[in-house]
């Protein structure tokens, strides 16, 4: 069986990882384990930041949630570490769903501030809540074992982490190429995707939960590898670290999620070991170097390092559209003359300017209805207002005799209404 | 809890709230003009407080080297831009900004003119000279090349800049917290309660600063240009405003406000090299109240955060920070529910 050329780099990396415990010293193998662990979190960030265009400064809090839930349920309920994995995932997933539901509707920077607030709030809760061991944390979390073998031995742990990472990478790549993945990648422009019938808010929430689940998995691994849980690795600095890793690697592809942690961790080790002369001075060089690197990358190459690497690797063939597609089901057209759209009491003000007031109109099936009036904007927008935000404007709109109550672009498209667009703008200089 | 404690808590809250309010103003200003979320606002505060504290102890602060290094970088970046555009006229301003503060700061701090026994005002002015120019220099090196990038990219850059500043902070000031001796100690008896002189001084400085900003925005051409840029960047360019210069001006004002706030916070709290982030984030709560747009609402919001924090630390001091940040979430929700323009459904 011939292996497609674009798969070879991934297979070579996988082979090197599997051979690493026999070829490399233990400290590099341990480092690889951590790189894998961070990559799992970064993969969630690639989905969030690179695909959806929203970002989270609270990802480490989800990692912490996974770790704490597992540690607590073992200490108090005496479960085996493997049984707590579903609990960890459920906790981080539920927290992701709740936090996401509360914050996802915020736009760009509000959302980021919101995730930051959640991250900080959870961090202080970990440190201050009764029974969580305060800032010293919980010790004595049992290590992972399988078939009598301890999995915290660095080589085995590394292989376990990378095996999980490989599954997640394969899943994410498949997802990105799927129909849902295309919708996810288009979410940056909510008006556009909603006009294509995608429920943008719920899709965003799903991606947010997926990222939280990845983080929860990493937290579970973290707790059972170290055997100790404390708040400090789950604070805001850790969240920023994860985001920087993702940005440095490149948020445009799953490969960036692995490349970023690899580059950052190697640089960190180099800085710690190769600059011993600076150690005595007591500065935080990592922060300075990574901060500068991130700013430089954002200025010069906002796609991160992954595109530079992939330029030298065999390209994957462009996806080919199927020769023939299933025809879409056709709707039954309404009988001519029956009421299609009825609008009552549509009004819109911009501050003191009344654009529309008390507009009533009917559109019967099979007829063309023209709207005549003095202001261009109000006429062009009239249909949008009646279709998309009639409830907020306290107008009553009915389509084929059923009231439009949940006025969302995606929904109106699903019942057969298409929103008109008229946009004009100057090309930026 | 009785009335006496409550008035004291309100006073404490207002004293820190005033600092958050000034920072909130600088954050809103920078955001409106450049769309950068000014995360390092808090670091300006920490740097100023720590620099002032060192100066009061008669130690020459090393912040001057950061200023010199950043200035050099700004000159290099500007030279590269000038080389590409072939127009060397903007170079002069950048050279002045990059060279004068570090040279002057170095000369004064190392010559012994500003020893531990120099008057407070001299130390305060040197602190302003050493810290305030960091913000415009950061703009020239980090943010101006990103002028066309998305808000999210600028935000990540701002967090990266904050990270770098914290790294430098540890390098220059060490991990120990420092506190400045009060400028004027004691309290003023006004009958029902006693007011600390520091609160009155902070109030006077804040009001003077806000009044100066008001005059600047209402009465001067540059202020109006800044407002125009804030309202519509593209439109401002059409009428001949150099939006990049407006950005530089906004950052300069933000640096000045940050350094002033740092002078004010030094005597009321022990400041560590990384204290800036939390201070800045509390100012952000005020900013979010104002939907990133309104100065008066931002000030009120930040004052409320200060008072809220004072009471929270009285009732549940361990959970103080958690309470303050979880406060942000309902405010964000309220904003997202009331402000429809945020999620693009309406015009």
Boltz contact constraints between the chains, C-beta under 6 A:
constraints:
  - contact:
      token1: [A, 105]
      token2: [B, 336]
      max_distance: 6.0
  - contact:
      token1: [A, 105]
      token2: [B, 343]
      max_distance: 6.0
  - contact:
      token1: [A, 106]
      token2: [B, 332]
      max_distance: 6.0
  - contact:
      token1: [A, 106]
      token2: [B, 336]
      max_distance: 6.0
  - contact:
      token1: [A, 107]
      token2: [B, 342]
      max_distance: 6.0
  - contact:
      token1: [A, 108]
      token2: [B, 151]
      max_distance: 6.0
  - contact:
      token1: [A, 108]
      token2: [B, 152]
      max_distance: 6.0
  - contact:
      token1: [A, 109]
      token2: [B, 37]
      max_distance: 6.0
  - contact:
      token1: [A, 109]
      token2: [B, 151]
      max_distance: 6.0
  - contact:
      token1: [A, 109]
      token2: [B, 155]
      max_distance: 6.0
  - contact:
      token1: [A, 110]
      token2: [B, 332]
      max_distance: 6.0
  - contact:
      token1: [A, 112]
      token2: [B, 155]
      max_distance: 6.0
  - contact:
      token1: [A, 114]
      token2: [B, 332]
      max_distance: 6.0
  - contact:
      token1: [A, 117]
      token2: [B, 325]
      max_distance: 6.0
  - contact:
      token1: [A, 117]
      token2: [B, 328]
      max_distance: 6.0
  - contact:
      token1: [A, 117]
      token2: [B, 329]
      max_distance: 6.0
  - contact:
      token1: [A, 120]
      token2: [B, 325]
      max_distance: 6.0
  - contact:
      token1: [A, 121]
      token2: [B, 322]
      max_distance: 6.0
  - contact:
      token1: [A, 121]
      token2: [B, 325]
      max_distance: 6.0
  - contact:
      token1: [A, 121]
      token2: [B, 326]
      max_distance: 6.0
  - contact:
      token1: [A, 124]
      token2: [B, 321]
      max_distance: 6.0
  - contact:
      token1: [A, 124]
      token2: [B, 322]
      max_distance: 6.0
  - contact:
      token1: [A, 125]
      token2: [B, 322]
      max_distance: 6.0
  - contact:
      token1: [A, 128]
      token2: [B, 318]
      max_distance: 6.0
  - contact:
      token1: [A, 128]
      token2: [B, 319]
      max_distance: 6.0
  - contact:
      token1: [A, 190]
      token2: [B, 344]
      max_distance: 6.0
  - contact:
      token1: [A, 240]
      token2: [B, 159]
      max_distance: 6.0
  - contact:
      token1: [A, 247]
      token2: [B, 156]
      max_distance: 6.0
  - contact:
      token1: [A, 283]
      token2: [B, 170]
      max_distance: 6.0
  - contact:
      token1: [A, 283]
      token2: [B, 171]
      max_distance: 6.0
  - contact:
      token1: [A, 284]
      token2: [B, 167]
      max_distance: 6.0
  - contact:
      token1: [A, 284]
      token2: [B, 170]
      max_distance: 6.0
  - contact:
      token1: [A, 287]
      token2: [B, 163]
      max_distance: 6.0
  - contact:
      token1: [A, 287]
      token2: [B, 166]
      max_distance: 6.0
  - contact:
      token1: [A, 287]
      token2: [B, 167]
      max_distance: 6.0
  - contact:
      token1: [A, 288]
      token2: [B, 164]
      max_distance: 6.0
  - contact:
      token1: [A, 288]
      token2: [B, 167]
      max_distance: 6.0
  - contact:
      token1: [A, 291]
      token2: [B, 160]
      max_distance: 6.0
  - contact:
      token1: [A, 291]
      token2: [B, 163]
      max_distance: 6.0
  - contact:
      token1: [A, 291]
      token2: [B, 164]
      max_distance: 6.0
  - contact:
      token1: [A, 294]
      token2: [B, 160]
      max_distance: 6.0
  - contact:
      token1: [A, 295]
      token2: [B, 142]
      max_distance: 6.0
  - contact:
      token1: [A, 295]
      token2: [B, 157]
      max_distance: 6.0
  - contact:
      token1: [A, 295]
      token2: [B, 160]
      max_distance: 6.0
  - contact:
      token1: [A, 298]
      token2: [B, 153]
      max_distance: 6.0
  - contact:
      token1: [A, 298]
      token2: [B, 157]
      max_distance: 6.0
  - contact:
      token1: [A, 299]
      token2: [B, 145]
      max_distance: 6.0
  - contact:
      token1: [A, 389]
      token2: [B, 345]
      max_distance: 6.0
  - contact:
      token1: [A, 389]
      token2: [B, 346]
      max_distance: 6.0
